[in-house]
Amino acid sequence: MDAADIVASVLVLGIIVVSLLSNVVVLICFMYSPEIRKQVPGLFILNLTFCNLLLSVSNMPLTLIGLITTGHPGGSGFCQIVGFLDTFLTTNSMLTMAALSIDRWVAVVFPLSYHSRIRHRDAVIALGYTWIHSLCFSTVATCRSWVGYNHLYASCTLCSVRAKGAGTQFIIFTVVLHSLTFLLTLIVLCVTYLKVLKVARFHCKRIDVITMQTLVLLVDIHPSVRQKCLDEQKQRRQRATKKISTFIGTFVVCFTPYVITRIVELVTPGPINPHWGVLSKCLAYSKAASDPFVYSLLRHQYRKTCSLLANKVLKRSTFNSSSLRIENNLYCLKKMLKVLCST
């Protein structure tokens, strides 16, 4: 092992640990909180968590073994099963992110009719499509024996060496796969979240007008209170932009290098640097570790559930639980004000 392989091994090991811990916490929160379970996005989060956990215990450890041993981990049949899972889980997680973005778009643009537009039945249908879509591509690749150990990525995945006899068919398959997964999801993310950002900025302007009118009427208000209102006004403008940038940015940063490397691998006759291939695969794996924070653990409901679980485990006093109820009531009041401002 050279220095680059050691660094890559440590990186993969870190991704495995963070991904397992964070996704298990999300799963515990889902099982513990009835409030999270009854919401439609909870089904999408559960499916995404399932894909991330399975990827963390199947594909990532084999990549780590491949980096350490610098060889083929396991037999050919076993590697084909893992390669099937790699294509299935990656495709499924991407489409689930697209479904989550559509759900957020409907919730923000149509807040009063959201529950009639998006129901659990609709979420089950959407998840059924993601599973069928993912199964079709992964099954075709496995039946055509296009999956195996790829030394460029040090993992069991689609392998151009095994598909040399297929030629044009494998090229068409790879292009269609990434077009209907990565490119489709990216377009959906950009369209939906940019519309969400537009609506959020419009609501921020309305709230800012009300805030400024209130500050003008309150002549005797203390300067520190006035400054605090202005600071909150500035933070409100930046909050939506940061969230949207995080949703789209993590997807682009994690998956774009891997997909571009896949396409370049098809059209470039010369070899690609294996260190770059492993790095692009690590970036794709890192999405499984970042998803719990991007979509779940930083949200109020999951943080509240984690606090309740921590209080239950540590057996803290009722003072903390009462303060948590006060925080929850304040959060509900803020949501009510946003709904009133949007009507």
C-alpha positions in Angstrom: 0.0 0.0 0.0 1.3 3.5 -0.9 0.4 6.7 1.0 -2.6 7.4 -1.3 -4.1 4.0 -0.6 -3.6 4.5 3.1 -5.4 7.9 3.0 -8.2 6.4 0.9 -8.6 3.5 3.3 -8.8 5.9 6.3 -11.3 8.0 4.4 -13.6 5.0 3.5 -13.4 3.8 7.1 -14.4 7.2 8.4 -17.3 7.3 5.9 -18.5 3.8 7.0 -18.5 4.8 10.7 -20.3 8.2 10.2 -22.8 6.7 7.8 -23.7 3.8 10.1 -24.0 5.9 13.2 -26.0 8.8 11.6 -28.3 6.5 9.6 -29.0 4.3 12.7 -29.9 7.5 14.7 -32.3 8.5 11.9 -33.9 5.0 12.0 -34.2 5.1 15.8 -35.9 8.6 15.6 -38.3 7.3 13.0 -39.2 4.2 15.1 -39.5 6.3 18.3 -41.5 9.3 17.1 -45.1 8.8 15.9 -45.1 12.4 14.7 -42.3 11.6 12.2 -43.9 8.3 11.2 -47.3 9.9 10.3 -45.7 12.4 7.9 -45.4 11.6 4.2 -41.7 12.7 3.9 -40.9 10.1 6.6 -41.4 7.3 4.1 -38.9 8.9 1.7 -36.5 9.4 4.6 -36.9 5.7 5.6 -36.2 4.5 2.1 -33.2 6.7 1.8 -31.9 5.5 5.2 -32.4 1.9 4.2 -30.3 2.4 1.0 -27.6 4.2 2.9 -27.3 1.6 5.6 -27.3 -1.3 3.1 -24.6 0.5 1.1 -22.6 1.0 4.3 -22.5 -2.7 5.2 -22.2 -4.2 1.7 -20.2 -2.1 -0.8 -18.1 0.2 1.4 -16.4 -2.6 3.4 -15.5 -4.4 0.2 -14.0 -1.2 -1.2 -12.0 -0.9 2.1 -10.8 -4.6 1.7 -9.9 -4.0 -1.9 -7.8 -1.0 -1.0 -6.0 -2.8 1.8 -5.3 -6.0 -0.1 -5.0 -4.3 -3.5 -6.9 -7.3 -5.0 -10.2 -8.9 -5.7 -12.3 -9.3 -2.5 -14.4 -12.5 -2.6 -15.5 -14.6 -5.5 -16.9 -13.6 -8.8 -20.5 -14.6 -7.9 -20.3 -12.7 -4.6 -18.9 -9.6 -6.4 -21.8 -9.7 -8.9 -24.3 -9.6 -6.0 -22.5 -6.6 -4.5 -22.3 -5.0 -7.9 -26.0 -5.4 -8.3 -26.6 -3.7 -4.9 -24.2 -0.9 -5.9 -26.3 0.0 -9.0 -29.6 -0.6 -7.3 -28.9 1.4 -4.1 -27.2 4.3 -5.8 -30.1 4.7 -8.3 -32.7 4.2 -5.6 -31.2 6.9 -3.3 -30.9 9.4 -6.2 -34.6 9.0 -7.2 -35.6 9.2 -3.5 -33.9 12.6 -3.3 -35.9 13.7 -6.3 -39.1 12.6 -4.6 -38.2 14.5 -1.4 -37.6 17.7 -3.4 -41.0 17.4 -5.1 -42.6 16.8 -1.7 -40.9 20.0 -0.4 -42.0 22.0 -3.5 -45.6 21.0 -3.0 -45.4 21.8 0.7 -44.1 25.3 0.2 -45.9 26.3 -2.9 -49.3 24.8 -1.9 -49.2 24.8 1.9 -52.9 24.8 2.5 -53.7 22.0 0.1 -50.5 19.9 0.7 -52.2 17.2 2.7 -54.8 16.6 0.0 -52.2 16.7 -2.8 -49.5 14.4 -1.2 -50.8 11.4 0.7 -49.2 8.2 2.0 -50.6 6.4 -1.0 -48.9 8.8 -3.4 -45.6 8.3 -1.5 -45.9 4.5 -1.8 -46.5 4.8 -5.5 -43.5 7.1 -5.9 -41.3 4.7 -3.9 -42.6 1.8 -6.0 -41.5 3.5 -9.1 -38.0 4.2 -7.7 -37.7 0.5 -6.8 -38.8 -0.7 -10.2 -36.6 1.8 -12.0 -33.6 0.7 -9.9 -34.3 -3.0 -10.3 -34.6 -2.7 -14.1 -31.1 -1.2 -14.5 -29.4 -3.3 -11.9 -31.0 -6.6 -13.2 -30.0 -5.9 -16.8 -26.4 -5.1 -15.8 -26.2 -8.3 -13.7 -27.8 -10.6 -16.3 -25.5 -9.3 -19.0 -22.5 -9.9 -16.7 -21.5 -6.2 -16.8 -20.8 -6.0 -13.1 -17.7 -7.2 -11.4 -14.6 -6.0 -9.6 -13.4 -2.7 -11.1 -9.8 -1.9 -10.2 -10.3 1.8 -11.1 -12.8 2.2 -8.2 -11.5 -0.7 -6.1 -15.1 -1.9 -5.8 -17.6 -4.3 -7.2 -19.6 -2.2 -9.7 -20.2 -1.8 -13.4 -17.0 -2.9 -15.1 -16.1 -1.9 -18.7 -13.5 -4.6 -18.9 -16.2 -7.3 -18.4 -18.4 -5.6 -21.0 -15.7 -5.4 -23.8 -17.7 -7.8 -26.0 -20.8 -5.7 -25.6 -19.2 -2.6 -27.0 -21.9 -0.1 -28.1 -24.6 -1.8 -25.9 -22.7 -1.1 -22.7 -22.0 2.5 -23.7 -25.7 3.1 -24.4 -26.7 1.4 -21.2 -24.3 3.5 -19.1 -25.3 6.8 -20.7 -29.0 6.0 -20.3 -28.5 4.9 -16.7 -26.8 8.1 -15.7 -29.2 10.2 -17.8 -32.3 8.7 -16.1 -30.8 8.8 -12.6 -28.1 11.4 -12.0 -29.2 13.9 -14.7 -32.9 13.5 -14.1 -32.5 13.9 -10.4 -30.3 17.0 -10.8 -32.9 18.6 -13.0 -35.7 17.9 -10.6 -33.6 19.2 -7.7 -32.7 22.4 -9.4 -36.3 23.1 -10.7 -38.1 22.3 -7.5 -35.7 23.8 -5.0 -35.2 27.0 -7.0 -39.0 27.4 -7.0 -39.0 26.8 -3.3 -36.3 29.5 -2.9 -38.4 31.9 -5.0 -41.4 31.4 -2.7 -39.3 31.6 0.4 -37.8 34.9 -0.6 -41.3 36.3 -1.4 -42.5 35.4 2.1 -39.3 36.9 3.6 -40.1 40.2 1.9 -43.6 40.2 3.3 -42.4 39.4 6.8 -39.7 42.1 6.4 -42.3 44.7 5.5 -44.4 43.8 8.6 -41.3 43.9 10.8 -40.2 47.3 9.5 -43.7 48.7 10.0 -43.8 47.3 13.5 -40.4 48.9 14.3 -41.6 52.3 13.0 -44.7 52.1 15.2 -42.8 51.1 18.3 -41.0 54.4 18.9 -39.9 53.6 22.5 -38.4 50.2 21.7 -34.9 49.7 23.1 -32.1 49.9 20.4 -30.8 46.4 21.3 -34.2 44.9 20.6 -34.5 46.8 17.3 -31.0 45.6 16.3 -31.9 42.0 17.2 -35.0 42.2 15.0 -32.9 43.5 12.1 -30.3 40.7 12.6 -33.1 38.1 12.6 -34.4 39.7 9.4 -31.0 39.3 7.8 -30.6 35.7 9.0 -34.1 34.9 7.6 -33.1 36.0 4.1 -29.9 33.8 4.2 -31.5 30.7 5.8 -33.5 29.6 2.8 -30.5 30.1 0.4 -28.2 28.1 2.7 -30.6 25.2 2.9 -31.2 25.1 -0.9 -27.5 25.3 -1.6 -26.9 22.4 0.8 -29.5 20.2 -0.9 -28.2 20.8 -4.4 -24.6 21.3 -3.5 -24.1 18.0 -1.7 -25.7 16.1 -4.5 -23.4 17.8 -7.2 -20.2 17.6 -5.2 -20.7 13.9 -4.2 -22.0 12.4 -7.5 -20.7 14.6 -10.3 -17.0 13.5 -10.2 -18.1 9.8 -10.2 -20.6 10.1 -13.1 -18.1 12.2 -15.2 -15.4 9.6 -14.6 -17.8 6.9 -15.7 -18.6 8.7 -19.0 -14.9 9.6 -19.6 -14.0 5.9 -19.0 -16.3 5.0 -21.9 -14.7 7.4 -24.5 -11.1 7.6 -23.4 -8.8 4.8 -24.8 -6.1 5.5 -22.3 -6.2 4.4 -18.6 -7.5 6.7 -15.9 -5.5 7.4 -12.7 -6.8 4.8 -10.2 -6.3 7.3 -7.3 -8.8 9.6 -9.0 -11.2 6.7 -9.5 -11.1 5.7 -5.8 -11.5 9.4 -4.8 -14.6 9.8 -7.0 -16.1 6.6 -5.5 -15.3 7.9 -2.0 -17.2 11.1 -2.8 -20.2 9.1 -3.9 -20.0 7.0 -0.7 -19.9 10.2 1.3 -23.4 11.1 0.2 -24.7 8.2 2.4 -22.9 9.8 5.4 -24.2 13.4 4.7 -27.8 12.5 3.9 -28.9 12.0 7.5 -27.7 15.5 8.4 -29.0 17.2 5.2 -32.5 15.7 5.3 -33.1 14.6 8.9 -31.0 15.2 11.9 -30.7 19.0 11.5 -34.5 19.4 11.3 -36.5 20.5 14.4 -38.5 17.3 14.8 -35.5 15.0 14.7 -33.5 17.2 17.0 -36.5 17.2 19.4 -36.7 13.4 19.2 -33.0 13.0 19.8 -33.3 15.3 22.9 -36.1 13.2 24.3 -34.2 10.0 23.7 -31.1 11.5 25.4 -33.1 12.7 28.4 -34.7 9.3 28.6 -31.3 7.5 28.5 -29.6 9.9 30.9 -32.7 10.2 33.1 -32.5 14.0 33.3 -34.9 16.0 35.4 -38.3 17.2 34.3 -36.9 20.7 33.9 -35.3 19.8 30.7 -38.5 18.2 29.3 -40.5 21.3 30.3 -38.0 23.6 28.5 -38.2 21.3 25.5 -42.0 21.7 25.5 -41.6 25.5 25.6 -39.2 25.3 22.6 -41.7 23.1 20.7 -44.5 25.5 21.4 -42.4 28.4 20.1 -41.6 26.4 17.0 -45.3 25.7 16.4 -46.1 29.4 16.8 -43.5 30.3 14.2 -45.0 27.8 11.7 -48.4 29.3 12.3 -47.1 32.8 11.6 -45.5 31.6 8.3 -48.8 30.1 7.2 -50.7 33.3 8.1 -48.2 35.4 6.2 -48.4 33.1 3.1 -52.2 33.4 3.0 
